[in-house]
Amino acid sequence: MSQYDYDLFTIGGGSGGVRAARFASQAGARVGLAEKGDLGGTCVNLGCIPKKLMSYSAHYHEEFADAAGYGWTLNGQPSFDWSALMANKDREIAHLNDIYLRLLDNAKVSLHRGFAKVEDAHTVNVDGQRFTARHILVATGGRPDKPAIPGAELGITSDDFFHLKALPQRAVVLGGGYIAVELASILNGLGCEVTLVYRRERLLRNMDADLGIHLADEMAKKGIRIVFNASIEAIEAEQAGEASVKTVRLTNGEALSAQCVLFATGRTANTAGLGLQEAGVKLKANGAIEVNQDFESSVPSILAVGDVIDRVALTPVALAEAMAVVSRLFGKGERGMSYANIPTAVFSHPNVGTVGLSEEEARQQFGELKIFKTDFKPLKNTLSRNTERTFMKLVVDARTDLVLGVHMVGGDAGEVIQGFAVALQCGATKAQFDTTIGIHPTSAEEFVTLRTPVA
């Protein structure tokens, strides 16, 4: 008999934690998992899933307007019910919570409800109940930050956004990353007057520069006001009139009035109160867990995956990291983890999809490049007279002809880029793109018909 209660004890019931627990148990390990909140983590409860459901809802605004160009007449002005959307969203999230519970039950993972704290290299305390484990896996994810400004308590974060009781008439969103542009797009699409404030000069600064530039133009055409090179200096509650209205003072001297101030200014790893440093686990300056290539912390029996290690904060990455850990601990070690060519999508309006290197990154690593770009009105927007334009870009190594990056802003960009991510993973060249037959008429075919590099 083992000297431990479990072979693996996972702290956190999000995507990475549940994936590791399930597959470790299926590999024959005795597994326990602790979670004090709803199963599924940020992605299911306060991120990917509710965000995309609400993004779908917000897209109908344009669909109704576009329908007239295709011969449809809507009898009366369409109306929107925020409470109905939220109730339906909550019902779907509850359904997913149940699915996660069944997955753990079917895999015979012991679920412990409560807050787990690490006591030493092999001991976890869940609300006063101690368990020992050969390996401890921390997968507690992250939480949204609030800036240290006067009146910050009057603002909300993305966690709060998904539980708003009503749709605000006017909102100020602070940030220029994917969460900021996604939630600003949702609010705008549902009829809210939105001002996006960002301290830098272009959106999505960690992606190819052309993506953020094109996206800003398209968001502005949809009615979102974007204020660059500024931030929020302070928020004040207005004394007169509606109690929920705030005055938002910007660093450029401007004052805005809004019912909702939404902070999308970054996230912090959930390591506070876990007892990690007391157990000898080294943390980074930002509070994330420092791990090696095998996801081991400075205490080898304590491992970590997902947002809590602050590498790439994406659900599919956490899943892949979890599988790499399980493979090494309870399998043959055949699953590794590469952070190259990770595709991702931003569900702004319009969508952004990207995989591989940005032009800036590619120039640093490879030197001479060939850049291919196109900017066009997609066929769907011709009869509707919708002014939204699609942007596409290929980054190619001039010496080897390897395609290094594929980038897009436009309808269903995430769906399009997923397929091209496979091509990059296989080492596709521009010549192979050129010999691929396009599907006509689609926007995606433009990626295989680009022939002339930009100067």
NUDREN-781141 format. One line per 3 residues: their letters; for each residue x, y, z of N, C-alpha, C. Coordinates in steps of 0.02 Angstrom, whole numbers, plus 50000, padded with zeros to 5 digits. Atoms other than C-alpha are relative to their C-alpha. Last residue first. Example, Ala and Ser with C-alpha at 12.3 -4.5 7.8 and 13.67 -1.06 7.14 Angstrom:
REM residues 2
SA) 49958:49941:49997:50684:49947:50357:49961:50055:50037  50045:49941:50000:50615:49775:50390:50045:50060:50000
REM end
This chain:
REM residues 455
AVP) 49933:49972:50006:50341:52322:47455:50034:50004:50068  50001:49928:49995:50195:52206:47485:50072:50026:49996  49982:49973:49934:50211:52028:47423:49997:50076:49998
TRL) 49952:49945:50004:50113:51979:47267:50017:50027:50069  49942:50013:50043:50030:51809:47256:50053:50054:50002  49955:49943:49996:49892:51793:47385:50063:49986:49961
TVF) 49997:49966:50065:49773:51659:47321:50044:50062:50002  49963:50042:50049:49791:51531:47461:50002:50031:49931  49935:50020:49973:49748:51649:47605:50040:49958:49951
EEA) 49952:49947:50012:49610:51729:47501:50070:49981:50026  49961:50014:50060:49519:51563:47500:50052:50053:49986  49941:50040:49985:49466:51594:47680:50044:49987:49939
STP) 49946:49955:49980:49348:51734:47629:50065:49961:50009  49991:49993:49928:49241:51610:47535:50052:50054:50014  49972:49938:49974:49172:51597:47359:50001:50000:50077
HIG) 50030:49937:50026:49253:51483:47313:49924:49997:50002  50072:50014:50001:49352:51355:47412:49965:50065:49982  50044:49964:49955:49535:51379:47366:49928:49978:49995
ITT) 50060:49974:50033:49645:51250:47284:49955:50034:50052  50062:50023:49969:49814:51232:47369:49940:50033:49966  50026:50057:50039:49962:51257:47252:49937:49970:50030
DFQ) 50017:49980:50069:49996:51432:47319:49971:49943:49959  50061:49959:49997:49989:51378:47502:49977:50014:49929  50053:50049:49988:50117:51243:47459:49933:50035:50009
AKT) 50012:50036:50063:50229:51375:47380:49944:49949:50009  50044:49958:50041:50209:51482:47537:49984:49966:49934  49966:49946:50034:50282:51338:47637:49949:50042:49961
AGC) 50021:49982:50068:50195:51228:47763:50041:50058:49973  49946:49968:50034:50290:51166:47916:49985:50020:49928  49969:50047:50047:50164:51039:47978:50057:50031:49960
QLA) 49972:50053:49958:50119:51145:48130:50036:49949:49957  49938:49974:49970:50097:51292:48011:50034:49946:50042  49950:49991:50053:49972:51193:47907:50066:50025:50028
VAF) 49975:50067:50017:49878:51135:48062:50055:50005:49948  49955:50019:49945:49864:51317:48119:50029:49930:49988  49934:49979:50020:49790:51356:47947:50052:49986:50055
GQI) 49975:50043:50052:49638:51253:47993:50071:50018:49979  49988:50066:49972:49612:51342:48159:50028:49952:49947  49931:50008:49979:49636:51510:48073:50014:49931:50029
VEG) 49954:50002:50058:49472:51501:47977:50071:49983:50023  50014:50062:50037:49362:51456:48127:50048:49992:49942  49976:50056:49961:49444:51593:48231:49990:49934:49965
ADG) 49927:50005:50006:49420:51722:48095:50028:49941:50039  49979:50069:49986:49233:51687:48089:50075:49990:49993  50050:50048:49978:49199:51858:48011:50028:49930:50007
GVM) 50059:50007:50042:49351:51970:47996:49954:49946:50027  50054:49965:49966:49525:52012:48060:49940:49995:49954  50063:49980:50032:49656:51886:48005:49957:50041:50048
HVG) 50038:49953:49958:49835:51831:48036:49938:50025:49963  50063:49991:50037:49942:51687:47974:49954:50040:50045  50058:49972:49965:50123:51683:48031:49941:50008:49954
LVL) 49985:49990:49929:50287:51595:47990:49940:50026:50040  50050:49953:49975:50250:51523:47819:50008:50003:50076  50046:50024:49947:50412:51440:47767:49951:50055:50018
DTR) 50069:50000:50024:50484:51503:47601:49950:49973:50052  50023:50070:50003:50660:51455:47663:49930:49993:49970  49947:50048:50016:50753:51619:47631:49974:49929:49990
ADV) 49978:49992:50070:50611:51745:47619:50052:49948:49981  49927:49995:49999:50530:51681:47780:50025:50001:49928  49963:50054:50031:50344:51715:47756:50075:50013:50006
VLK) 49931:49983:49987:50219:51819:47856:50043:49940:49978  49953:50056:49995:50044:51806:47785:50070:50027:50011  49928:49988:50007:49909:51937:47815:50039:49934:50008
MFT) 49962:50062:49995:49721:51951:47803:50074:50014:49986  49928:49992:50010:49601:52096:47834:50034:49932:50008  49959:50055:49975:49412:52090:47813:50073:50014:49983
RET) 49952:50028:50046:49307:52247:47792:50042:49946:50035  49945:50038:49969:49149:52302:47882:50044:49968:49947  49934:49972:50018:49049:52432:47783:50059:49961:50030
NRS) 49962:49998:49938:48884:52335:47783:50071:50022:49982  49965:49936:49995:48800:52377:47620:50032:50011:50068  50023:49968:49939:48686:52226:47645:50027:50071:50007
LTN) 50071:49983:50005:48705:52171:47465:49975:50038:50061  50013:49962:50060:48895:52179:47471:49927:50022:49995  50013:49929:49985:48929:52131:47652:49984:50041:49937
KLP) 50060:49992:49960:48912:51943:47628:49981:50073:50009  50060:50006:50042:49039:51947:47487:49936:50013:50039  50022:50069:50013:49178:52006:47602:49933:50000:49964
KFD) 50068:50007:49975:49240:52185:47580:49977:49929:49984  50055:50003:50048:49428:52179:47559:49932:49998:50035  50052:49965:49962:49598:52206:47638:49941:50007:49953
TKF) 50060:49981:50038:49740:52095:47581:49949:50030:50047  50059:49972:49966:49917:52070:47642:49943:50008:49951  50057:49999:50045:50072:51968:47596:49939:50025:50039
IKL) 50064:49985:49967:50238:51999:47682:49945:50004:49947  50049:49980:50051:50400:51921:47622:49933:50006:50036  50066:50031:50005:50534:51920:47754:49966:50019:49935
EGF) 50036:49982:50060:50719:51955:47779:49935:49960:49993  49971:49948:50043:50779:51940:47959:49955:50016:49940  49982:50026:50066:50729:51772:48033:50029:50052:49953
QQR) 49975:50068:50001:50711:51795:48221:50029:49978:49933  49948:50009:49949:50693:51983:48244:50033:49931:49994  49941:49961:50023:50599:52003:48080:50057:49992:50050
AEE) 49966:50035:50055:50482:51860:48129:50062:50038:49976  49964:50057:49972:50439:51939:48297:50040:49964:49946  49946:49975:49958:50392:52105:48216:50043:49943:50028
ESL) 49947:49974:50043:50292:52023:48077:50060:50024:50041  50017:49935:50027:50196:51924:48206:50056:50022:49954  49964:49940:49981:50242:51743:48225:49969:50062:49970
GVT) 49931:49990:50021:50126:51594:48220:50028:50067:50022  49957:50057:49982:49937:51589:48229:50070:50015:49974  49928:49995:50012:49807:51727:48229:50035:49936:50020
GVN) 49970:50066:49995:49619:51753:48223:50074:50005:49982  49929:50003:50018:49527:51915:48257:50023:49928:50008  49955:50047:49967:49338:51930:48257:50072:50009:49976
PHS) 49995:50068:50026:49245:52086:48199:50050:49957:50038  50041:49991:50060:49172:52125:48323:50035:50051:49956  50022:49932:50008:49286:52054:48458:49954:50003:49939
FVA) 50070:49996:50022:49296:51869:48486:49973:50071:50007  50029:49947:49958:49486:51863:48491:49929:50011:49974  50050:49955:50030:49552:51701:48421:49979:50051:50052
TPI) 50049:49972:49954:49706:51596:48458:49953:50047:49962  50050:49957:50030:49827:51480:48373:49954:50030:50053  50063:50007:49965:49982:51417:48464:49949:50047:49968
NAY) 50059:50004:50044:50120:51406:48335:49935:49984:50036  49995:49972:50068:50261:51371:48457:49935:49991:49963  50037:49937:50001:50223:51344:48642:50007:50035:49932
SMG) 49967:49949:50039:50272:51161:48637:49957:50063:49999  50036:49937:50006:50222:51038:48771:50043:50050:49962  49961:49942:49981:50269:50854:48775:49958:50063:49993
REG) 50031:49935:50013:50165:50698:48778:50044:50056:50025  50002:49986:50072:50259:50533:48760:49971:50068:49983  49966:49937:50013:50310:50526:48943:49999:50020:49927
KGF) 49934:50013:50029:50266:50342:48954:50038:50064:49984  49999:50032:50065:50118:50363:49071:50071:49987:49978  50038:50063:49998:50080:50408:49251:49999:49963:49933
LRS) 50007:50030:49934:50195:50552:49296:49970:49931:49998  49936:50012:49968:50260:50601:49124:49994:49964:50066  49960:50046:50040:50098:50578:49029:50067:49984:50034
VVA) 50026:50068:49989:49997:50658:49168:50041:49949:49962  49985:50020:49931:50106:50814:49164:49977:49928:50013  49928:50011:49997:50101:50828:48973:50020:49976:50070
MAE) 49988:50065:50032:49912:50805:48976:50075:49984:50002  50025:50053:49954:49895:50948:49101:50015:49931:49971  49951:50005:49946:50004:51061:48992:49980:49945:50049
ALA) 49940:50034:50026:49894:51022:48842:50053:49993:50054  50016:50070:50013:49735:51064:48938:50062:49962:49976  50005:50033:49934:49810:51225:49006:49985:49926:49992
VPT) 49931:50007:49976:49859:51273:48828:50001:49965:50068  49969:50058:50033:49683:51237:48765:50072:49989:50021  50026:50064:49977:49615:51355:48900:50032:49941:49965
LAV) 50053:50025:50045:49728:51501:48855:49978:49931:50024  50064:50006:49964:49838:51604:48972:49943:49984:49951  50048:49981:50051:50008:51570:48894:49931:49987:50029
RDI) 49964:50008:50063:50149:51570:49021:49955:50023:49943  49991:49938:50039:50082:51639:49184:50046:49990:49940  49928:49996:50014:50109:51486:49295:50016:50057:49953
VDG) 49964:49988:49937:49937:51506:49378:50075:50001:49990  49988:49929:49989:49858:51525:49206:50042:50015:50062  50053:49951:50014:49877:51341:49170:50019:50071:50016
VAL) 50015:49989:50072:49989:51211:49250:49947:50055:49995  50051:49950:50016:50075:51181:49418:49991:50006:49924  49999:49979:50069:50179:51046:49503:49945:50052:49988
ISP) 50054:49951:50011:50220:51010:49684:50007:50028:49930  50064:50036:49994:50322:50850:49706:49940:50046:49992  50016:50043:50057:50475:50938:49636:49934:49963:50004
VSS) 50012:50061:49962:50475:51081:49765:49975:49948:49950  49938:50010:49963:50552:51221:49662:49995:49943:50050  49980:49940:49964:50400:51196:49552:50068:49987:50033
EFD) 49983:50008:49930:50385:51055:49426:50018:50068:50030  50052:49968:49959:50298:51093:49262:50008:49986:50074  50045:50055:49981:50414:50972:49169:49944:50024:50045
QNV) 50030:50027:50061:50501:51115:49078:49952:49942:50013  49952:50018:50052:50529:51203:49245:49964:49970:49940  49994:50071:50014:50403:51295:49353:50053:49988:49946
EIA) 49943:50012:50045:50391:51466:49438:50008:49924:49992  49955:50054:49978:50218:51490:49513:50054:49990:49947  50009:50063:50036:50139:51659:49475:50051:49948:50025
GNA) 50039:50048:49961:50141:51795:49608:49988:49934:49966  50072:49985:50009:50196:51938:49494:49955:49950:50036  50014:49935:49970:50377:51931:49558:49925:50018:49996
KLK) 49974:49944:50038:50382:51747:49518:49981:50065:50034  50046:49963:50042:50346:51619:49654:50037:50054:49961  49978:49934:50022:50460:51488:49730:49949:50031:49953
VGA) 50010:49989:50072:50377:51344:49821:50019:50071:49982  49938:49998:50037:50454:51309:49991:49994:50011:49925  49981:50069:50015:50299:51252:50085:50064:49997:49958
EQL) 49985:50033:49936:50281:51423:50165:50023:49928:49989  49934:49977:49979:50292:51496:49990:50021:49969:50066  49948:50025:50044:50148:51388:49932:50070:50021:50023
GLG) 49945:50028:49959:50030:51413:50078:50059:49977:49960  49993:50072:50013:49880:51432:49960:50056:49968:50041  50032:50042:49949:49827:51599:50034:50008:49926:49990
ATN) 50006:49972:49932:49867:51700:49879:49964:49951:50046  49956:50036:49954:49915:51593:49729:49994:50024:50072  50034:50015:49936:49779:51639:49605:50046:49957:50044
ATR) 50004:50071:49982:49887:51712:49466:49968:49992:50069  49949:50021:49953:49848:51893:49423:49989:49927:50018  50021:50051:49953:49752:51960:49273:50060:49979:50043
GTA) 49954:50055:49984:49764:52112:49162:49972:49953:50053  49931:49977:49996:49687:52283:49134:50049:49946:50020  49972:50059:50034:49510:52244:49080:50075:50013:49993
FLV) 49927:50006:50003:49423:52363:49201:50019:49935:49965  49976:50069:50002:49240:52401:49164:50076:49999:49992  49929:49994:50015:49160:52565:49214:50031:49930:50007
CQA) 49957:50059:49988:48971:52556:49203:50071:50017:49981  50032:50041:49949:48840:52693:49217:50044:49941:50020  50018:50069:50017:48949:52817:49125:49965:49965:50058
SLA) 50054:50022:49957:48993:53001:49117:49978:49931:49978  50053:50038:50032:49162:53048:49045:49947:49982:50051  50045:50030:49951:49286:53182:49098:49942:49967:49963
EGN) 50070:50009:50019:49434:53227:48987:49961:49969:50057  50041:49944:49978:49597:53293:49060:49927:49994:49984  49994:49947:50050:49712:53176:48962:49957:50061:50017
TLR) 49936:49966:49992:49734:53069:49118:50011:50054:49948  49944:50029:50037:49550:53026:49113:50063:50041:50010  49950:49949:50017:49415:53066:49242:50061:49966:49968
VTK) 49937:50033:50012:49265:52950:49244:50050:50052:49975  49958:49956:50039:49111:53026:49322:50069:49968:49995  49934:49981:49975:48994:52890:49380:50031:50051:49953
VSA) 49959:49965:50048:48807:52859:49360:50066:50022:50032  49951:50045:50030:48731:52725:49472:50047:50035:49952  49947:50017:49954:48643:52849:49587:50055:49959:49968
EGA) 49998:50073:49991:48540:52925:49448:50061:49980:50041  50028:50044:50051:48523:53112:49471:50007:49927:50018  50069:49986:50023:48638:53214:49580:49978:49948:49949
QEA) 50044:49988:49943:48789:53159:49681:49927:50008:49979  50035:49937:50008:48888:53079:49539:49949:50008:50056  50072:50010:50005:49001:52939:49599:49966:50068:49996
EIA) 50040:49969:49947:49182:52976:49560:49927:49985:49989  50072:50009:50012:49311:52878:49463:49963:50029:50059  50043:50008:49941:49494:52928:49453:49928:49990:49978
EIS) 49966:49971:49943:49642:52940:49335:49961:49991:50064  50047:49971:49951:49578:52825:49199:50040:50023:50060  50024:50049:49952:49703:52801:49059:49950:50034:50046
ANF) 50031:49972:49940:49759:52891:48903:49979:49943:50046  49950:49961:49962:49867:52861:48749:49969:50036:50061  49933:50028:49992:49718:52804:48645:50043:50046:50043
VIR) 49955:49947:49977:49534:52850:48666:50068:49968:50014  49937:50025:49972:49423:52734:48564:50045:50060:50016  49950:49947:49997:49240:52778:48533:50062:49974:50035
IGK) 49960:49999:49938:49140:52625:48486:50051:50056:49995  50024:49952:49951:49011:52665:48352:50037:50000:50066  50060:50028:49968:49025:52517:48234:49975:50045:50056
KAM) 50055:49996:50048:49145:52614:48122:49934:49975:50031  50021:49931:50003:49258:52637:48274:49941:50009:49952  50039:49987:49940:49264:52450:48300:49974:50071:50001
EDA) 50066:50033:50007:49317:52427:48119:49957:50012:50061  50039:49967:50052:49458:52554:48128:49930:49972:49995  50021:49935:49974:49519:52485:48294:49958:50038:49950
LHI) 50056:50010:49954:49520:52309:48223:49975:50066:50027  50061:50013:50039:49628:52362:48075:49939:49992:50046  50016:49940:50039:49760:52441:48187:49935:49990:49961
GLD) 50028:49949:49956:49758:52299:48312:49980:50063:49964  50064:50025:49974:49781:52168:48177:49967:50053:50044  50054:49986:50048:49915:52266:48083:49932:49978:50025
ADM) 50023:49931:49995:50027:52266:48237:49942:50015:49954  49975:49963:50058:50040:52077:48245:49969:50069:49999  50011:50033:50064:49989:52023:48419:50030:50042:49944
NRL) 49960:50061:50001:50050:52072:48593:49990:49959:49936  49929:49985:50010:49990:52252:48570:50044:49938:49999  49971:50067:50007:49809:52200:48545:50076:50004:49989
LRE) 50031:50056:49966:49751:52380:48519:50041:49936:49990  50036:50047:50043:49861:52526:48466:49975:49941:50042  50023:49970:50063:49930:52687:48540:49968:49951:49952
RRY) 49952:50004:50055:49948:52639:48723:49969:50025:49936  49942:49958:49986:49854:52692:48880:50053:49998:49945  49940:50042:49997:49688:52626:48820:50062:50044:50004
VLT) 49943:49959:49982:49512:52695:48845:50061:49955:50007  49944:50043:49982:49364:52614:48757:50061:50044:50011  49936:49967:50010:49206:52720:48757:50055:49953:50025
VEC) 49937:50023:49971:49044:52625:48735:50058:50046:49982  49953:49950:50025:48862:52678:48710:50067:49988:50034  49970:49955:49952:48765:52518:48746:50047:50049:49965
GLG) 50032:49934:49998:48651:52441:48616:50028:50049:50049  50064:50006:49966:48684:52254:48625:49967:50068:50012  50047:50037:50041:48820:52263:48494:49931:49994:50031
NLI) 50019:49960:50058:48911:52399:48589:49947:49965:49958  50041:49945:49976:48911:52300:48751:49975:50043:49942  50064:50027:49977:48973:52145:48663:49953:50056:50022
SAL) 50040:50019:50059:49107:52239:48569:49932:49973:50018  50022:49937:50030:49172:52322:48728:49956:49986:49939  50057:49976:49959:49176:52150:48809:49974:50067:49975
EVA) 50057:50046:50003:49282:52078:48669:49939:50027:50038  50034:49991:50065:49395:52229:48648:49940:49953:49993  50028:49933:50009:49437:52235:48833:49961:50007:49935
IYG) 50060:49995:49958:49459:52048:48855:49966:50067:49990  50057:50036:50029:49575:52039:48703:49938:50003:50044  49987:50070:50016:49691:52177:48759:49937:49965:49978
GGL) 49994:50009:50072:49668:52365:48748:50016:49929:49980  49957:50054:50023:49610:52414:48921:50001:49994:49925  49930:49983:49996:49484:52521:49015:50042:49939:49981
VVA) 49960:50061:49993:49303:52504:48961:50073:50021:49999  49930:49986:50015:49187:52652:48989:50039:49936:50014  49946:50036:49965:49002:52614:48980:50068:50025:49978
RQP) 49934:49974:50018:48841:52705:48936:50053:49964:50042  50009:49958:50059:48664:52636:48933:50067:50027:49975  49991:49928:49991:48707:52494:49050:49988:50038:49935
LAK) 49955:49973:50050:48629:52323:49020:50008:50075:50010  50032:49965:50056:48549:52262:49180:50054:50024:49952  50072:50006:49996:48584:52146:49326:49964:50033:49941
LHF) 50034:49936:49998:48767:52123:49282:49924:49990:49999  50056:50001:49952:48824:51947:49323:49966:50067:50006  50044:50054:50017:48941:51913:49176:49942:49991:50049
FDD) 50037:49986:50061:49019:52084:49196:49948:49946:49985  50064:49967:49983:49068:52051:49376:49956:50009:49939  50038:50046:49956:49203:51924:49331:49931:50029:50015
STI) 50034:50049:50042:49258:52037:49187:49959:49950:50041  49955:50039:50041:49298:52173:49312:49960:49952:49957  50008:50073:49999:49192:52310:49389:50053:49968:49957
GLE) 49995:50036:50063:49216:52493:49433:49992:49925:50009  50060:49985:50039:49154:52593:49582:50000:49965:49932  50054:50043:49976:49284:52511:49695:49935:50012:49962
AGP) 49997:50064:50036:49419:52592:49587:49943:49953:50021  50065:50020:50026:49363:52760:49654:49999:49934:49964  50056:49979:49958:49538:52831:49674:49933:49981:49967
IAP) 50019:49931:50012:49660:52728:49570:49943:50018:50048  49997:49965:49936:49756:52567:49603:49987:50074:49988  49945:49952:49992:49700:52474:49447:49996:50036:50067
KDP) 50027:49932:50001:49587:52322:49467:50058:50048:50009  49973:49946:49958:49651:52150:49420:49956:50063:49997  49989:49934:50031:49560:51999:49353:50024:50051:50050
RGG) 50057:49956:49986:49587:51827:49432:50014:50069:49970  49986:49930:49984:49698:51682:49386:49937:50038:50015  50017:49947:50048:49703:51493:49371:50019:50070:50023
TAV) 50049:49954:49971:49702:51375:49521:49985:50061:49956  50031:49975:50063:49788:51229:49438:49944:50048:50019  50035:49938:49989:49910:51171:49574:49974:50026:49932
LIH) 50003:49958:50060:49958:50988:49555:49958:50062:50015  50052:49948:49993:50015:50893:49709:50003:50044:49937  49992:49940:50041:50111:50730:49685:49941:50047:50013
RAT) 49933:50005:50028:50137:50585:49806:50016:50062:49958  49996:50019:50070:49984:50643:49899:50072:49996:49978  49932:50004:50024:49929:50666:50079:50001:49975:49928
FRQ) 49989:50056:50047:49759:50729:50131:50073:50001:49980  49935:50010:50031:49712:50837:50280:50001:49939:49955  49991:50072:50012:49536:50898:50323:50065:49990:49961
GDV) 49988:50037:49938:49530:51071:50401:50011:49926:49992  50046:49978:49947:49450:51164:50255:50006:49958:50063  50062:49974:50030:49548:51063:50129:49951:50015:50056
NVT) 50053:49991:49950:49726:51040:50193:49940:50032:49966  50048:49948:50017:49851:50969:50069:49947:50002:50053  50061:49995:49961:50007:50870:50114:49958:50060:49978
HAD) 50046:50056:50015:50150:50802:50009:49934:50005:50038  49989:50029:50066:50277:50942:49992:49950:49946:49982  49930:50018:50014:50207:51035:50141:50003:49965:49933
EVK) 49966:49996:49935:50049:51120:50204:50074:49982:49994  49942:50045:49997:49970:51164:50037:50034:50008:50067  49937:49966:49985:49799:51245:50057:50055:49948:50006
AFG) 49942:50042:49987:49635:51189:49981:50062:50042:50012  49938:49965:50017:49475:51288:49994:50059:49958:50021  49971:49956:49950:49321:51178:49994:50063:50032:49975
RHL) 50024:49931:50005:49226:51040:49906:50029:50042:50056  50005:49971:49933:49326:50879:49893:49982:50074:49992  50009:49927:49999:49300:50777:49735:49991:50024:50072
SVK) 50032:49979:49937:49370:50600:49731:49998:50076:50002  49959:49950:49965:49407:50557:49548:49962:50021:50063  49987:50021:49931:49321:50397:49491:50051:50045:50036
AND) 49929:50017:49996:49335:50442:49306:50021:49977:50069  49988:50058:50045:49146:50433:49289:50073:49978:50001  50031:50060:49971:49127:50546:49441:50015:49938:49959
LLR) 49960:50020:49942:49251:50673:49374:49973:49936:50032  49935:50022:50026:49166:50680:49204:50045:49976:50058  50008:50069:50024:48996:50687:49289:50066:49972:49973
LYI) 50008:50043:49941:49048:50841:49388:49994:49927:49978  49935:50007:49968:49114:50925:49230:49995:49953:50061  49960:50044:50042:48949:50890:49143:50069:49988:50030
DNL) 50022:50069:49989:48853:50963:49289:50040:49951:49958  49976:50018:49933:48953:51125:49279:49983:49927:50015  49929:50018:50007:48917:51127:49092:50031:49982:50066
HAI) 49997:50064:50035:48729:51122:49125:50072:49977:49992  50017:50051:49951:48747:51260:49253:50002:49930:49969  49941:50008:49958:48835:51364:49120:49988:49947:50054
ERD) 49950:50038:50037:48693:51333:48998:50063:49989:50042  50024:50069:50005:48563:51388:49125:50050:49956:49962  49989:50034:49936:48664:51542:49167:49977:49928:49999
KNA) 49928:50012:49992:48670:51593:48984:50015:49962:50064  49984:50055:50046:48482:51571:48966:50074:49982:50004  50031:50061:49974:48452:51677:49120:50017:49940:49957
MLA) 49962:50021:49941:48576:51809:49063:49972:49935:50029  49933:50023:50020:48500:51822:48890:50038:49972:50059  50011:50064:50034:48323:51832:48960:50067:49971:49977
SWD) 50013:50052:49949:48375:51966:49084:49989:49932:49968  49938:50019:49966:48454:52070:48945:49988:49943:50050  50015:50011:49929:48295:52072:48841:50063:49973:50034
FSP) 49952:50043:49966:48322:52147:48667:49983:49996:50074  49985:49980:49931:48190:52218:48552:50045:49949:50033  49982:50055:49955:48178:52207:48363:50017:50026:50069
QGN) 49930:49995:49977:48091:52359:48287:50016:49941:50046  49988:49968:49936:47930:52314:48197:50074:49999:50019  50060:49964:49979:47895:52188:48061:50011:50029:50069
LTW) 50017:50016:49931:48066:52140:47997:49941:50043:50020  50030:49943:49965:48077:52145:47808:49979:49977:50070  50041:50014:49940:48197:52024:47725:49974:50065:50029
GYG) 50071:50007:50014:48254:52051:47546:49955:49987:50059  50013:50067:50027:48440:52018:47565:49925:49986:49993  49968:50005:50064:48485:52201:47589:49989:49933:49966
AAD) 50039:49960:50048:48357:52210:47729:50029:49995:49929  50053:50040:50031:48441:52067:47823:49962:50038:49946  49978:50027:50064:48600:52167:47855:49943:49965:49962
AFE) 49990:49945:50047:48519:52272:47991:50019:49974:49931  50065:49970:50014:48450:52120:48082:50007:50055:49948  50036:50047:50044:48618:52032:48065:49931:50028:49982
EHY) 49980:49990:50069:48706:52185:48135:49962:49955:49952  50012:49930:50016:48610:52182:48299:50017:50015:49927  50066:49996:50032:48614:51992:48298:49982:50072:49981
HAS) 49994:50000:50073:48802:51998:48330:49932:50009:49966  49985:49933:50023:48774:52048:48512:50005:50005:49924  50059:49958:49990:48689:51883:48552:50011:50070:49970
YSM) 50051:50022:50049:48831:51782:48477:49939:50046:50004  49977:49973:50064:48953:51886:48581:49952:49980:49944  50023:49931:50002:48851:51845:48735:50022:50035:49936
LKK) 50074:50000:50003:48871:51659:48703:49974:50071:49995  50018:50013:50069:49055:51690:48666:49924:49995:49991  49979:49946:50045:49086:51777:48830:49977:49987:49929
PIC) 50051:49947:49996:48983:51650:48930:50017:50059:49953  50067:50022:50018:49094:51510:48861:49948:50056:50006  50012:50021:50069:49267:51587:48858:49927:49987:49983
GLN) 49954:49985:50055:49268:51678:49024:49974:49976:49933  49989:49927:50003:49175:51684:49189:50046:50020:49942  50044:49959:49959:49098:51513:49217:50006:50075:49988
VCT) 50071:50019:50002:49163:51392:49087:49956:50052:50034  50024:50010:50068:49331:51470:49051:49925:49987:49997  50015:49937:50033:49360:51537:49226:49968:49990:49932
GGL) 49953:49944:49996:49351:51368:49310:49977:50062:49963  49991:49973:50067:49247:51221:49250:50045:50061:49998  49953:50037:50042:49178:51167:49417:50002:50032:49930
DGK) 50031:50040:50053:49091:51299:49520:50053:49966:49958  50051:49966:50041:49181:51357:49676:49969:49953:49950  50050:49967:49956:49277:51278:49821:49944:50032:49961
EAL) 50027:49941:50033:49372:51151:49717:49947:50030:50045  50035:49952:49956:49482:51010:49780:49979:50060:49959  50003:49932:50028:49530:50858:49676:49961:50044:50048
GVR) 50047:49956:49965:49585:50685:49730:50003:50069:49969  50000:49928:50010:49664:50552:49621:49947:50034:50043  50051:49980:49952:49718:50372:49643:50002:50076:50004
AGA) 49981:49963:49940:49816:50335:49485:49940:50012:50045  49993:50043:49942:49767:50199:49362:50021:50034:50064  49936:50035:50008:49791:50289:49195:50015:49956:50060
QSA) 50008:50050:50052:49606:50334:49197:50064:49960:49987  50040:50054:49972:49637:50422:49362:49990:49944:49949  49957:50035:49952:49779:50523:49287:49962:49941:50031
FRA) 49957:50045:50038:49667:50562:49138:50050:49965:50045  50035:50053:50038:49526:50631:49243:50048:49951:49969  50030:50048:49954:49632:50727:49368:49968:49942:49964
ARV) 49947:50039:49968:49741:50810:49236:49971:49946:50045  49970:50043:50051:49590:50865:49132:50055:49955:50031  50046:50055:50014:49497:50927:49287:50031:49953:49948
GGS) 50004:50044:49942:49645:51032:49343:49956:49939:49988  49939:50037:49990:49682:51105:49173:49996:49950:50056  49985:50043:50058:49503:51154:49131:50063:49958:50012
GGG) 50008:49970:50067:49455:51218:49302:50022:49952:49946  50044:50039:50043:49429:51118:49461:49985:50034:49934  50031:49961:50053:49576:51183:49561:49961:49956:49952
ITF) 50034:49942:49970:49698:51098:49678:49974:50043:49943  50004:49940:50041:49740:50926:49608:49962:50055:50037  50053:49957:49972:49797:50784:49720:50003:50065:49962
LDY) 50002:49931:50024:49892:50647:49632:49942:50036:50034  49941:49993:50043:49947:50476:49695:50005:50071:49973  50010:49994:50072:49824:50492:49837:50067:49999:49963
DYQ) 50071:50009:50013:49811:50447:50021:49986:49998:49925  50040:49940:50011:49999:50424:50030:49927:49983:49988  50000:49962:49938:50109:50287:50106:49957:50063:49996
SM) 49964:49938:50003:50058:50176:49961:49997:50035:50068  50042:49941:50000:50000:50000:50000:50044:50062:50000
REM end
